[in-house]
Amino acid sequence: MFTNREGQSVPQVAFRTRVSGEWKTVTTEEIFKGRTVAVFSLPGAFTPTCSSTHLPRYNELAPAFRANGVDAIVCISVNDAFVMNEWAKEQESANVTLLPDGNGEFTEKMGLLVDKADLGFGKRSWRYSMLVKDGVIQKMFIEPQKPGDPFEVSDADTMLAYINPKAKKPDQVAILTREGCNFCAKAKALLTERGYDYAEIPLDHKIRTKVVGAITGAQTAPQVFINGTLIGGWEELERWAKKAA
């Protein structure tokens, strides 16, 4: 069984990182002293669950974490600095600090270094998350110790719910656009004005009609989705924004 370290200080180690092509040592004290930090640790960069869900969701919910007193979000993995930096470039990770525990020292001192030799991984971290305040672990969510790579409790939503069950999460907004579309530009400007961090899906002229029609039933761009609901084109978005004001 893994040991829950709630109430204990985080291990004192030095992480070897790469910043702007140069080696930089970052200590545990620098990361945690005087700060509230949400930490999640995972088996490896570029691996499926880590890339598709674990890291992106923490990045997405970062504004909600900040609004509820979290100063930083840190992802730790037993990978070297080069791998972690390349992974960061490929991922939605602008709001998360990716910290390489290349030698597994931090993870081992946490009691969560496991053998994944059956996958050719060697020693890696078990998946977990924790909330650390001024270097002291306040809460830990350790995945159940069972075969495979369970992902049940260390996710961003669980951690945010622990911090504040009523925390407001960022709206998920996406907009289908086409090049040279004036209404698309107006829709994006309105979303920006209202403070929405939207994802734009630009469509070229060869596939625009088919894609927009298949997804929305309409034939024109833009088409805006908010939290899984189709708002519609520019006029529908404008009406929606007036009602939501």
N, C-alpha and C positions, 0 to 999 in steps of 0.2 A: 504494500500500500504506500502511496505517496504521502509525504508529511505536509500538512497544511501549516504554513508559516505565519499565519495571521498574528499580529502583535509583535513580530520580530523585525529586526532591521534587514534591509536588503544586503546581500553580500558585497563586500568591498573589493572591487576588481577594476582593472584598467582595460578599456576596449580600444583596439587598434582600428582606426577608421581611415578613410581616404577622403580628403576634401580638396577640391580643385587640383587634383593630381599629386597631392602631397600627403604623407602620412601624418596623422594627428591622433594623439592619445586622449581619450575622454574617460574620466573617472566616474565611478558610481556617485560620488559626492556631487560632482558637477551636474549630473542628470537629475538627482533627486532632492538635494538639500534645499529646504525652504519652498518646495513646490509640491503641487498635487499632480501626480502622473498616473495615467492609465497605461498599463503595460499588457501586451499580449505576446505570447511566444508560440512559435509554430515549428513544424518539422523541417521545412526547407523552402527557400526561395524558388520560384518558378513551378512549384508543385500545384496540383489542381485545386484543392480546396483553399489553400493559402492564397492563390492568385484570383480565384473566381469569387470568393466570398469573404474570407477572414480579413484580409488587408483592405479591400475596397470598401467594405461596410464601415470599418473604423474611420477611414478617410472621409466617407460621406457624412457620417454623423459627428465629425469633428466640431462643427459649429455648435451643436447641441451640447457636447461635452464642455466646450469652453463656456457656454452660457450657464453651466451648472458647476463652475468652479474648478474645472480641470485645466491645468496650465499646459500640459503637453501629453501627446500620445506617442508611445514608443513601441516599436515592434522589434523583438529579439529573436534571432535565429542562429543556429550553429552553422554559419556560413562565413566565408571570408569577406573582406570589405569590397573586393572587386565584384563578387557575385551580387552582394546586396545593392551596390550602386547601380549595376546593370538592371537588376530587378526593379528598382525604383523608377528607372527611366521608362520601363514598359508598363508600369502600373499607375492606377489612380492613387497616388501616395503623397501628394503635395502637403497634406496636413499631418503626416505621420513621420516621425524620425525612425529610420531603419537602422538598427544597431547590430553590427556583426559581432557575434560571440564566437569568433573563429576557432578558438581552442576549447570551447565548451566550458570554460572556467566558471562563468556566472551560473550557467545552467546546472553544472555539477554541484555547486555550492547551494543551489536552490533545491537539490535532491530530485531533479527532474530530467537528468540526462539518461537517455534510454538507448538500448542497442537495437538499431534497425538494420543490422547486417543482412537480414533476409531480403531486404530491398536494395542492397548494395550502398546503403547510405552511411554505414558506420554508426558512430555515436551522434545522436540528435536530441533535440528537445522534445519532451512530451508537450502536447498542446495545453495551454492554460492562459488565464488572464489574471491580473491583480490590480488593485488600486493602492497606490503608495502615497502617503502624506509625510513630507519631510523625512524621507528615508525609511519610514516604518510601514510595513504592510498592513493595510486596514482590512482588505478583503481579497480572497482568492477564489477563483473558479477553475478547478482542475478537472479536465475531462476524465470520465470514468475509465478505470484501468481494465480494458477489454481489448480483444484482438482488433487489428486494423488501426484506423486513424479516426476515432470518434470525434465528432464536432457537435456538441450538444449544449455546452454551458459557457464556453469561453468567447462567444460572439459579442459583437459590439452592442447589440440590442439588450442582451442580458446585463452587461455591465452598466449601460446607461439607465436601465430600469432599477438597478440597485442604487445608483446615485440619486436618481429622482424618478419615481414611477410615473410622474405626470410630465416629464420633460417633453417639450415640443420638438419634434424631429423635422429636419429640413424637408420641404416639399420636393418630390421627384418630378422634374419637368424636362420634357423632350420636345423638340420641334423639327418637323420635316420641312426642308427648304429646297429651293432651286436657285441656281446662279442668275443674277440679274433681276430678281423678283423684288419689286418695291414693297409689296405687302409683307414679304418675309422680313425685310429690313425694319419695317414699322413694328411688326410683331416682336422681333428681338429687342428693339429699343424699349417697347412697353414692358416686356418681361424684366429687362435690366433696371428700368425705372422703378419697378415694383419690388426689386431686390431678389429676384429669382435667379438662382444659379442653374441655368438650363444646359442641356446637352443638345447640340445641333447635329442633325443627320442630313448632310447635303446630298441631294440626288441629281445626277446628271440627266440631260434631256432624253437619253436613250431608254431609261428605265423609270423616269419620274411618274408617268401616268399609271403604269402597272403597279408600282410599289404603293403609291398613295391610294389608288383604288382598292388594292387588295387589303390594305391595313385599315383604311378609314371609310371606304365606300364613296369617297369624294374623288374629284378629278384635278383639283388645284392645290397649289401650295401657297402659304404655309398650312400645316396642320399641327396643332398643339395638343400635347397630352400632359395632364397634371395628375400625379398620384394614380396612374392607371386609367384615368378617365379621359376620353377624347373631348376636348373643348371645341375644336374645329378650326376654321380659318381665321383670317384677320378680324372680320366683323364679329364673329362669335367670341373671339378672344376679347375684343374691345367691350362687348356687352358683359361678358363674364367679369372683367376687371372692374367695371362700374358697380356691379352688384357686390363684388367682394370688398370694395373700398370701405 
